[in-house]
Amino acid sequence: MSALVIDAFEFGRSNGHRDGTMPVARMARLSKDCADDSGELSWSVDGSTISHGHAALTVAVAGSVQLVCQRCLNPYVFAFEASTMLVLGKDDDQADEIEDMLDDESIDVIVGSRTCDIGDLIEDEALLALPQVPKHDVCPDTKLLDALNADKPSPFAGLKDIKTDTPNQQ
C-alpha cells in the first residue's frame, strides 16, 4: 500500500496528520492543465471530528504551476494556496444528510473510504485552485497580439455604410 493511502474515518477520529511535497509531474490531471509539469506542491492533511461526531479531513495545498495565459498564449507562473474541510459520510445518503444538517457552503461533504488515497484529494484541491481562465494581470509582450489585431478590420466597420430606406412604421 502507498504511504498516501489512509483509512479516512480512523485518520479523522484519531486527529491524524500527514504532510509533504509532491511533484506536479506525478499528478496527471493537474499536469494536463499546465504549460509543463515542472514544480512541486507542498501539502498537508489533518484529521478531526466535527461537533456532530463525523470524521473530517482538512486538505491544504500550496505551490506554483506553469499555466498558459489565454490572452497572450505565453506561459506564466501561477502561485496559490488553498485549503478545504471535507466531512466524511459512509455513503451517498449519509453524505446528503450531513450536508443538509451542516447547511454550510464552506464545508464539503464527501463519501469517505477506508482506502482513501490522499494524493487524489491533494490533486483535487490544486485543480480547484486554478483559475477558470488563466491570464497574466498584465501581459509582458503583446507585440504578436497587437500585430494580429492590427491586420483585422473591426467587425463593426461596415455598419456605417448600411443605410435603411424603410421608413419607421408606427
Beta strands, then each sheet from edge to edge (+ up, - down):
strand 1: 5-6
strand 2: 17-23
strand 3: 40-49
strand 4: 55-68
strand 5: 75-89
strand 6: 107-111
strand 7: 116-117
sheet 1: 1+ 7-
sheet 2: 2+ 3- 4+ 5- 6-
end
